[in-house]
Amino acid sequence: MHSMDNLKKLPKLSKSAKETTDAFWAYNEQVMSDGAVPVKYKELIALGVALTTQCSYCLELHKKGAQDAGASEEEIAETIHVAAALRAGAAITHGTHLFDE
């Protein structure tokens, strides 16, 4: 099911909902541009979020974005562990719902 070739179908979305799709891409471009948070950090944040949502497309795109923005393998490795710790922490804290008062 996952193939980066599927991204070639994005113009179909734009054709069917041009105004909304264009607004999304403009928003995305603004969000991911350099600002108070540098692009490299934004790409690492996006990579961490992609790891937690397990979006294969986002993983590929933001890995490249992080590398292009100068992220090292060590920074990417730490990002992986931050995402893993957050997922594990969520399981632990949500596990408290399984106990009676």
C-alpha positions as CSV (number, residue, x, y, z in Angstrom):
1,M,0.0,0.0,0.0
2,H,2.8,2.4,0.8
3,S,4.6,3.8,-2.2
4,M,6.1,7.2,-2.6
5,D,4.7,7.0,-6.1
6,N,1.3,7.6,-4.5
7,L,2.3,11.2,-3.9
8,K,2.2,11.7,-7.7
9,K,-1.6,11.5,-7.2
10,L,-1.8,14.7,-5.1
11,P,-2.7,16.8,-8.2
12,K,-6.0,14.8,-8.2
13,L,-6.8,16.2,-4.8
14,S,-6.0,19.7,-5.9
15,K,-8.2,19.3,-8.9
16,S,-11.1,18.1,-6.8
17,A,-10.6,20.7,-4.0
18,K,-8.3,23.3,-5.3
19,E,-8.9,26.2,-3.0
20,T,-8.6,24.0,0.2
21,T,-5.6,22.1,-1.1
22,D,-3.8,25.2,-2.1
23,A,-4.5,26.7,1.3
24,F,-3.1,23.7,3.0
25,W,0.1,23.7,1.0
26,A,0.6,27.5,1.6
27,Y,0.0,26.9,5.3
28,N,2.4,23.9,5.4
29,E,5.1,26.0,3.6
30,Q,4.7,28.8,6.1
31,V,4.8,26.5,9.1
32,M,8.0,24.7,7.9
33,S,9.9,27.8,6.9
34,D,12.6,29.4,9.1
35,G,11.3,31.4,12.0
36,A,11.7,31.5,15.8
37,V,12.3,27.7,15.4
38,P,15.0,26.9,12.8
39,V,14.1,24.6,9.9
40,K,16.3,21.9,11.1
41,Y,14.5,21.7,14.4
42,K,11.1,21.9,12.7
43,E,12.1,18.9,10.5
44,L,13.3,17.0,13.6
45,I,10.0,17.8,15.3
46,A,8.1,16.6,12.2
47,L,10.2,13.5,12.1
48,G,9.3,12.7,15.7
49,V,5.7,13.3,15.1
50,A,5.8,11.1,12.0
51,L,7.4,8.3,14.1
52,T,4.5,8.5,16.6
53,T,1.8,8.7,13.9
54,Q,3.7,6.1,11.9
55,C,3.1,7.9,8.6
56,S,5.5,6.3,6.1
57,Y,5.2,9.3,3.7
58,C,6.0,11.8,6.4
59,L,9.0,9.7,7.6
60,E,10.5,9.7,4.2
61,L,9.9,13.4,3.5
62,H,10.9,14.7,6.9
63,K,14.0,12.5,7.0
64,K,15.2,14.1,3.8
65,G,14.1,17.5,5.1
66,A,16.1,17.0,8.3
67,Q,19.1,15.8,6.4
68,D,18.9,18.7,3.9
69,A,18.6,21.1,6.8
70,G,21.9,19.7,8.3
71,A,20.6,17.2,10.9
72,S,23.2,14.6,11.8
73,E,22.6,10.9,12.3
74,E,23.0,11.5,16.0
75,E,20.3,14.1,16.0
76,I,18.0,11.8,14.1
77,A,18.8,8.9,16.5
78,E,17.9,11.1,19.5
79,T,14.7,12.1,17.8
80,I,13.8,8.4,17.3
81,H,14.3,7.9,21.1
82,V,12.3,10.9,22.0
83,A,9.4,9.6,19.9
84,A,9.8,6.1,21.4
85,A,9.8,7.5,25.0
86,L,6.7,9.6,24.3
87,R,4.8,6.6,22.9
88,A,5.9,4.5,25.8
89,G,5.0,7.2,28.3
90,A,1.6,7.5,26.8
91,A,1.0,3.8,27.2
92,I,2.1,4.0,30.9
93,T,0.0,7.0,31.7
94,H,-3.0,5.7,29.8
95,G,-2.6,2.4,31.6
96,T,-3.8,4.1,34.8
97,H,-7.3,4.1,33.3
98,L,-7.3,0.3,33.6
99,F,-7.2,0.4,37.4
100,D,-10.2,0.8,39.6
101,E,-10.1,3.7,42.1
